[in-house]
């Protein structure tokens, strides 16, 4: 089932004969128009696993690869909330999800702020919090990402730093706790 319950796969093989024999194979993966929240969950897991590898120095492709991983991970961590309440299989509401995020401002709230800063380039309304990558450090052992955040209303204040992987892992655990609290099975 291609790793999910809302996709299908078709494999085709063709053989050609001539002076030499060759086989060519192709595959087509079809996607559901309503993939469900587990699709976004798998995105979170894939990007989190990749960031862990980058921190450990595995398969390093440069700081732009790390930056893209962080962007994709924090966008997925925030958008998971939308997918959870929009998937009718969960019976969750927008209010339930947003209340949970607001109870976890230091993790899921920062993911929201990061996603909105990334989406809009800047946050320019009163009370908005800006969150973005402020530094990617490299060493022979791997990368380390620093996310900085501060209130839009305080442009002269320095960004408060937080480790990107630690923030991502805390946010992912907060979603796990939310799913468990609502008796929603977490895909493996």
C-alpha positions as CSV (number, residue, x, y, z in Angstrom):
1,X,0.0,0.0,0.0
2,X,2.9,2.4,-0.5
3,X,3.2,3.3,3.2
4,X,-0.3,4.7,3.5
5,X,-3.9,3.7,3.3
6,X,-5.0,6.4,1.0
7,X,-2.7,5.7,-2.0
8,X,-2.4,3.1,-4.7
9,X,0.4,1.8,-6.8
10,X,0.6,0.4,-10.3
11,X,3.7,-1.4,-11.4
12,X,4.4,-2.1,-15.1
13,X,7.2,-4.1,-16.7
14,X,8.1,-4.4,-20.3
15,X,10.6,-6.6,-22.0
16,X,12.4,-5.9,-25.2
17,X,14.4,-8.3,-27.2
18,X,17.1,-7.5,-29.7
19,X,20.7,-8.5,-29.9
20,X,20.6,-7.9,-26.2
21,X,17.7,-8.3,-23.8
22,X,16.6,-5.5,-21.6
23,X,13.8,-5.0,-19.0
24,X,12.4,-1.6,-18.3
25,X,10.1,-1.2,-15.3
26,X,7.9,1.8,-14.3
27,X,5.7,2.5,-11.4
28,X,2.8,4.9,-10.9
29,X,1.7,6.0,-7.5
30,X,-1.8,7.4,-7.2
31,X,-2.7,9.8,-4.4
32,X,-6.0,10.4,-2.7
33,X,-7.7,13.7,-3.0
34,X,-8.4,13.5,0.7
35,X,-5.2,12.0,2.2
36,X,-6.1,12.5,5.9
37,X,-4.1,13.8,8.8
38,X,-1.7,10.8,8.8
39,X,-0.2,12.1,5.6
40,X,1.0,15.3,7.4
41,X,2.1,13.1,10.4
42,X,4.4,11.2,8.0
43,X,5.8,14.5,6.7
44,X,6.6,15.5,10.3
45,X,8.3,12.1,11.0
46,X,10.3,12.2,7.7
47,X,11.6,15.8,8.2
48,X,12.3,15.2,12.0
49,X,14.3,12.0,11.1
50,X,16.3,14.0,8.5
51,X,17.0,16.8,11.0
52,X,18.3,14.2,13.5
53,X,20.6,12.8,10.8
54,X,21.9,16.3,10.0
55,X,22.6,16.9,13.7
56,X,24.5,13.6,13.8
57,X,26.5,14.4,10.7
58,X,24.8,11.7,8.5
59,X,24.5,12.4,4.7
60,X,25.4,16.1,5.0
61,X,24.5,18.1,1.9
62,X,25.2,21.6,3.2
63,X,23.5,24.3,5.2
64,X,20.8,25.0,2.5
65,X,19.7,21.4,2.9
66,X,19.4,21.9,6.7
67,X,17.5,25.1,6.2
68,X,15.0,23.4,3.8
69,X,14.6,20.6,6.3
70,X,13.9,23.0,9.1
71,X,11.4,25.0,7.0
72,X,9.5,21.8,6.0
73,X,9.6,20.4,9.5
74,X,8.2,23.5,11.3
75,X,5.6,24.1,8.6
76,X,4.4,20.4,8.9
77,X,4.4,20.6,12.7
78,X,2.1,23.6,12.6
79,X,-0.1,22.5,9.7
80,X,-0.7,19.1,11.4
81,X,-3.2,20.9,13.5
82,X,-5.2,22.0,10.5
83,X,-5.1,18.5,9.1
84,X,-6.3,17.0,12.4
85,X,-9.4,19.1,12.7
86,X,-10.2,19.0,9.0
87,X,-10.0,15.2,8.8
88,X,-13.6,14.0,9.6
89,X,-12.1,10.7,10.8
90,X,-10.8,12.4,14.0
91,X,-13.9,14.3,15.2
92,X,-11.6,17.1,16.4
93,X,-12.6,20.7,16.1
94,X,-10.6,23.8,15.2
95,X,-11.2,25.1,18.8
96,X,-9.8,21.9,20.4
97,X,-6.7,22.0,18.2
98,X,-6.1,25.8,18.7
99,X,-6.7,25.5,22.5
100,X,-4.0,22.8,22.6
101,X,-1.6,25.0,20.6
102,X,-2.3,27.9,22.9
103,X,-1.6,25.7,25.9
104,X,1.8,24.9,24.4
105,X,3.1,28.3,23.3
106,X,6.7,27.5,24.0
107,X,6.6,24.6,21.5
108,X,3.6,24.4,19.2
109,X,3.0,28.2,19.5
110,X,6.6,28.7,18.2
111,X,5.9,26.4,15.3
112,X,2.9,28.5,14.5
113,X,5.0,31.7,14.7
114,X,7.8,30.2,12.6
115,X,5.2,29.1,9.9
116,X,3.6,32.5,9.8
117,X,6.9,34.3,9.7
118,X,8.0,32.1,6.9
119,X,4.7,32.5,5.0
120,X,4.5,36.3,5.4
121,X,8.3,37.1,5.5
122,X,7.6,39.3,8.6
123,X,4.9,39.6,11.3
124,X,3.8,43.2,11.5
125,X,0.8,43.2,13.7
126,X,0.7,44.1,17.4
127,X,1.4,41.2,19.6
128,X,2.8,39.0,16.9
129,X,5.8,36.9,17.6
130,X,8.5,36.5,15.0
131,X,10.4,33.2,14.8
132,X,13.0,32.2,12.3
133,X,16.4,30.5,11.8
134,X,19.1,32.8,13.2
135,X,22.0,30.5,12.9
136,X,23.1,27.2,11.4
137,X,26.4,26.0,12.9
138,X,28.4,23.3,11.4
139,X,31.1,21.0,12.7
140,X,32.7,17.7,11.7
141,X,30.0,16.0,13.9
142,X,27.0,17.7,12.1
143,X,24.8,20.7,12.2
144,X,23.1,22.7,14.9
145,X,20.2,25.0,14.1
146,X,19.2,28.0,16.3
147,X,15.7,29.4,16.1
148,X,15.3,32.9,17.4
149,X,12.1,34.5,18.4
150,X,10.9,37.8,19.8
151,X,7.8,40.0,19.7
152,X,7.2,42.2,16.6
153,X,6.6,45.1,19.0
154,X,10.1,44.9,20.3
155,X,12.4,45.2,17.3
156,X,15.4,46.4,19.3
157,X,15.3,43.4,21.6
158,X,17.6,40.5,20.7
159,X,16.0,37.2,19.6
160,X,15.6,34.6,22.2
161,X,17.5,31.5,21.0
162,X,16.2,27.9,21.1
163,X,17.8,24.8,19.6
164,X,15.9,23.8,16.5
165,X,16.0,20.0,17.1
166,X,14.9,20.3,20.7
167,X,12.0,22.5,19.7
168,X,10.9,20.1,17.0
169,X,11.1,17.1,19.3
170,X,9.1,18.9,22.1
171,X,6.5,19.9,19.5
172,X,6.2,16.4,18.1
173,X,5.8,15.0,21.6
174,X,3.1,17.6,22.3
175,X,1.2,16.3,19.3
176,X,1.7,12.7,20.4
177,X,0.2,13.7,23.8
178,X,-2.7,15.4,22.1
179,X,-3.5,12.4,19.9
180,X,-3.2,10.0,22.9
181,X,-5.5,12.3,25.0
182,X,-8.1,12.0,22.2
183,X,-7.6,8.2,21.8
184,X,-6.3,8.7,18.2
185,X,-3.9,6.0,17.1
186,X,-0.5,7.2,16.0
187,X,0.7,5.5,12.8
188,X,4.0,3.7,13.0
